[in-house]
Amino acid sequence: MYHVNEKGYYGEFGGAYIPEMLYPNVEELRQNYISIIQQESFKKEFNELLAKYVGRPTPLYYAKRFSEKHNTNIYLKREDLCHTGAHKVNNTIGQILVAKHLNKTRIIAETGAGQHGVATATVCALMGLECIVYMGEIDIKRQAPNVARMKMLGATVVPATSGSKTLKDATNEAIRDWINNPTDTHYIIGSVVGPHPYPDMVARFQSVISKEIKQQLKEVEGKENPDYVVACVGGGSNAAGAYYHYLDEPDVGIIAVEAAGKGINTGESAATSVLGKAGIIHGSKTLLMQTNDGQITEPYSISAGLDYPGVGPMHAHLYASGRGEFISITDDEAMQAGLELSKLEGIIPAIETSHALAIFNNRKFKKEDIIVINLSGRGDKDLNTYIDYFSL
Ligand SMILES: *Cc1c(COP(=O)(O)O)cnc(C)c1O
């Protein structure tokens, strides 16, 4: 019910709204992705890389002091311990293997904050494929360490100099490139967004997260299902992975945490589901923040990874159907929760993740509840933001 249907829709959301010229590329992927990822040879290589290169399974850690503080039972799924420091690499490994099976020799991607660019450059180095990453000129200046990482990994970073010189423009450049290079190039999209089959393909690659949670929870609690599974949502890929094997299990509450920025009603936020209306972005129909005449509004969040005006179609459907509970968390609440986890557990989380950790002031749980929070990434990349915020 909550998975994609044959036409590429989650309820009324999803589909492939793409220019005619892109149709052959997307159609080639759509026709082949399921059969490729179900091949034994694919599964073997994917699982081996996840184990030996990424470091999976990642631990499911019972956060004792954090649980005591919030008077409930909180497990953290440690995606921050993945190679490169976040969940994104699960997807880029999967997609580069798909690209190889389709005999593609050239990889393109777009990136905003640079995290997806780094995850893509990493797997291109691993496989020895050419890597071109489009990035807004302004983002290149803002995210210098990630640009340096990509270059060191052998990628070419191409500045997008049109429009607002940020993610939207980088996406346009990547699409233009793909139209011009339809036969040898695969476009690695970094979240559960974009035209069908991307949201479903990316969700499948990230679904290893909930597959592991089930096994690990069974070992420690004697049952596979927690009462709640919680994740932050930018485009929604770490959340889709954490929810995937629980979507059709009604006893598991699904909680999605979005960035309220400076506050939902301030005009500076990224709380897409609450503020958004149905529209088309990045080739799919979903909820997005827009003006009354349909112009996409600039999102804002202190965390670069949540600063996206749309949300994946799976999440739009979870919101519209009521299956998911959506909570928005301000910059201040997230920063405090990030500091709190650091002091109580010795884990410095990415600021994206800090949003998911901040729900306990607004949302009360029972003492006996079991809650799994997906700890999507580590905070090293955000140290300067933490330093400035807390004057450390
Ligand atoms: C990119 C990123 C996110 C947001 O992306 P999703 O596709 O919503 O998961 C969240 N957390 C971390 C650590 C990230 O790097």
The ligand as an SDF file (V2000), in Angstrom:
LIG
                    3D

 15 15  0  0  0  0  0  0  0  0999 V2000
   22.0240   14.1840    3.0420 C   0  0  0  0  0  0  0  0  0  0  0  0
   21.7410   13.8930    4.4650 C   0  0  0  0  0  0  0  0  0  0  0  0
   20.4170   13.8570    4.9730 C   0  0  0  0  0  0  0  0  0  0  0  0
   19.2240   14.2190    4.1440 C   0  0  0  0  0  0  0  0  0  0  0  0
   18.9980   13.4260    3.0330 O   0  0  0  0  0  0  0  0  0  0  0  0
   17.8570   12.3150    2.9880 P   0  0  0  0  0  0  0  0  0  0  0  0
   17.7850   11.9040    1.5830 O   0  0  0  0  0  0  0  0  0  0  0  0
   16.5890   12.9580    3.4970 O   0  0  0  0  0  0  0  0  0  0  0  0
   18.2850   11.2260    3.9020 O   0  0  0  0  0  0  0  0  0  0  0  0
   20.2210   13.5070    6.2930 C   0  0  0  0  0  0  0  0  0  0  0  0
   21.2640   13.2290    7.1140 N   0  0  0  0  0  0  0  0  0  0  0  0
   22.5420   13.2650    6.6780 C   0  0  0  0  0  0  0  0  0  0  0  0
   23.6410   12.9410    7.6260 C   0  0  0  0  0  0  0  0  0  0  0  0
   22.8230   13.5980    5.3460 C   0  0  0  0  0  0  0  0  0  0  0  0
   24.0940   13.6430    4.9330 O   0  0  0  0  0  0  0  0  0  0  0  0
  1  2  1  0
  2  3  1  0
  2 14  2  0
  3  4  1  0
  3 10  2  0
  4  5  1  0
  5  6  1  0
  6  7  2  0
  6  8  1  0
  6  9  1  0
 10 11  1  0
 11 12  2  0
 12 13  1  0
 12 14  1  0
 14 15  1  0
M  END
$$$$
